[in-house]
Amino acid sequence: MNAPSAPSFFEGPEKKLELAVLPTFGSLRALGDDFWKQVVVAADAQVLSILRSDECDAYLLSESSLFVQDGFLTMITCGRTRLVNAARTILQKVPADQIALAIYERKNEHFPERQHTTFYDDVSKLNALLPGRALRFGDEHDHHIHLFHSTRPFVPDGLDTTLEILMHGMPQETADLYVGASGALAESTGIAAILPGFEIDEHVFEPAGYSMNALRGANYATVHVTPETIGSYVSFETNVDWRGRLPELVRQVVDVYRPRSFDVVAFAPSGADDERLGLERHRIKDHVRTELAGYQVDFWHCYEQLKDARDPVELAIG
């Protein structure tokens, strides 16, 4: 999460890869740490630490996280990483005909021109290996995600849910907590209280930034904070079953980081009850829903309701 020099800016919005393998492949975890470290290096990142449970290995990365279960993996990277290269490295070891499901996401970046590739570049490479379909959730001129998914028939487990909360614009006093920080920030900021029973692995970056992985059996959660003056960003993701308590969980996370705007991306097996995102202090600007790869997927873009006018921001010149 270290910011590049001149100008000082780190791209917080992430790329994400999810893969499920067929039972005939065997175990992804059995491929071993050395292989997964090679995968991470292919994305231009490094493994910082590893947290394990009986069901999952959680790799904390220099740019976000990797979670590996026997039949499923989730890899999230930020900055100028090349996640599609990690996907191609995995597919050199895991034959394409053993992939039950592939999903690849990219959040809209603050400075897309600084990325090595575009979403379209990436999915062109993926589609050649795993035929699929590309979608955009949200307004192309506003907050949105691009998503590619394989089109092979897939039926997820009934408990297979994922929740992403992608937050922009922390107040300065919240961002300052992650600049030159030390200690157990998960406890002091309150995020650990949202994750009872989870074992936590956290890392504070120099000069600024923060990452956290958490495990409880097969359940994971992860937080990544980029407290940049330009483009502050926080992501929270979990596979804890959020159904029936979506507004409560979103409110708890948002209350910790107090963003000016945020996106919610929710995956649940198709046929799920209609979930509504009831909010008190925020308005929903956009809502997109579709069925894909056996899931119902919802995307909400929400923003803070302002009561008073803001002051302008003075800019440095010369």
Secondary structure, DSSP 8 states (H G I E B T S, - for coil): ----TTTT----S-EEEEEEE-GGG--SGGGHHHHHHHHHHHTT--EEEEEE-SS-EEEEETTEEEEE-SSEEEEEE-TT--HHHHHHHHHHHS-GGGEEEEEEEEE--SSGGGSSS-HHHHHHHHHHHS-EEEEEEE-TTSSEEEEEEE-S-----TT--EEEEEEE---HHHHGGGBS--S-HHHHHSTGGGSTT-EEEEEE-SSB-EEEEEEETTEEEEEEEE--SSS-EEEEEE-S--TT-HHHHHHHHHHHH--SEEEEEEEEETT--------SSEEEEEEEEEEETTEEEEEEEEEE--SS----------
